[in-house]
């Protein structure tokens, strides 16, 4: 018991010493409050421009010596462009150009003379009985360059009336598109049958419409249908002389008892000879060009 009482007394003495030492430790002095000062020059400003400056002593706030920041951000809303004509943004113009590039093959195929030319040249190759001569690349290339030749005046008008004024900044992009559509529409209307236009006007629910007011969504399909009709008519006329040669060859072979001889074997050289003697390619190309000139 004496041993336990001795250790209990030592523990109580240590606790009392720690308590008395903590009570004698001085507490830190409170920091001085910031001093708000307003310069006399600020008091003379208007009410909306008065600014408050908060300053403290160097000992209490080391940030007091930092330079003041520049003025706040401002948002200005003006109406300088209210009287100007509307213009499509650059981003939208890029989208329109990319879209035109993607549909450019369709424009060349369906809104120019390419459709009629390539179909007629394909009929010539079939009527001769040579499905691989000339090749597809030659037929397409010849059709494309003939299209450039025939569409030259239309392209020149589009360049003079729409592209150059737009590049010079005299017209907007919307006006340029409207002007570029006029020569192309006139070309298509010259090659389009009236009944085809009336048919698509009836399908679209349009009333009596003047020629200059016809929308492109009516002119384009009517033009394509008319081109197909004209191309097939020219193809039929091209097939007639070669069909006559096939009949004659078949009749001669039957009369000679050469029934096992294929008529195409004899008819093909005769067709090529006739086509070369009459200068067939010149006649075909001239007929195509004159059909558009009419």
Secondary structure, 3 states (H helix, E strand, C coil): CHHHHHHHHHHHHHHHHHHHHHHHCCCCCCCCCCEEECCHHHHCCCHHHCCCEEECCCCCCHHHHCCCCCCCCCCCCCCCCCCCCCCCCHHHHHHHHHHHHHHHHHHHHHCCCHHHHHHHHHHHHHHHCCCCCCCHHHHHHHHHHHHHHHCHHHHHHHHHHHHHHHHCCCCCHHHHHHHHHHHHHHHHHHCCCHHHHHHHHHHHCCCCCCHHHCCHHHHHHHHHHHHHHHHHHHHHHHHHHHHHHHHHHHHHHHHCCCCCCCHHHHHHHHHHHHHHHCCHHHHHHHHHHHHHHC
